[in-house]
């Protein structure tokens, strides 16, 4: 958002003046992430995860493009080409471990970014479009990550493809033809690997395009903030550069330290050892599990064990798994509270932390065997998950009495006296 007090771009060099008159790219950058973009002065470190997600996306695209130059998208050579990258390509081991652990890092920062949105009401008007595009990005990430998991063509890759595409077979009428169309046959094979490789290469650029729309829609109403109070005056904002570029730079450094610990010291900690065994359609692994970032939704899928009326348990599980994400699309209208931030919503804040615990439990259950008591616990956790969004959030937003809000962002930071002095000086 451009405020009346936002700084204007003024080229200081004749070359930049010439370029700005013909292709105002420097002006665009200045107004998007530079001194011309005013943001609330009270943003905390939870607002850094959006930038970290973009940084992780760049890592994935760069490492993925180089890996694709050496990968063989054919079932006869896919597993060996992965080993070739690890053993023969210069720094290939680092590229592959960087890409695999980069996916985990990408999902980690995205989950923190999403739950920050839940807590601070970032989905509320006038920022609904930012939220909706963010959910689209998450769905595209899940599709891209699943297809990438299939590419090494190890045991877990093959059987993950078999299980996940098999879910589409539960759709009445069109399920089996749809499954065969996705696989290019009756079981995962060469056609499956080819199309998954093509889509896995393409979708990150689609994600990048939606991210650009996500950032564009963010710049229309401007950034939200921990209080949920809108900007009222110049004293409420500071230029994005150098204040938040410096803050983002510090968190990028911390991110790279943690990321490097995994890449260089425990690169297989988040993977599955069975994926170092070549794919064997004749031998089913004892315990098929997806990557850890799918575990909460995998637990929801497996929590349906009984048929209900004309609906098979498998179909109900598939519908519930997709509904667990699709319900986020309706959150801006399910939450009717006029107050955005949970900081001033004591009742909602308690239920938010219950949701966090519930999702962590679902994550643990998604990686556990499909047996009792894990199935029963996952059924209870799934029930609460949907109750939270469809029942608790609408009711709480209608009956709770929020705490008093500060008059302005500056008041929340400096107090009423400090805000008055800053306003007078500005």
Secondary structure, DSSP 8 states (H G I E B T S, - for coil): ---TT-------SHHHHHHHHH-THHHHHHHHHSTT-EEETT--GGGGHHHHHHHHHHHHHHHHHHHHTT---STTTHHHHHHHHHHTSTTHHHHHHHHHHHHHHHHHHHHHHHHHHHHHTTTSTT-HHHHHHHHHHHHHHHHHHHHHHHHT-BHHHHHHHHHHHHHHTTSTTTHHHHHHHHHTSSSS-HHHHHHHHHHHHHHHHHHHHHHHHHHHHHHHH----TT-----SGGGEEEHHHHHHHHHHHHHHHHHHHHHHHHHH-TTTTS-GGGGSB--TT---SS----GGGHHHHHHHHT--S-BTTB-HHHHHHHHHHHHHHGGGGHHHH---S---GGG-HHHHHHHHHHHHHHHHHHHHHTS-SSTTHHHHHHHHHHHHHHIIIIIHHHHHHH-------SSHHHHHHHHHHHHHHHHH-
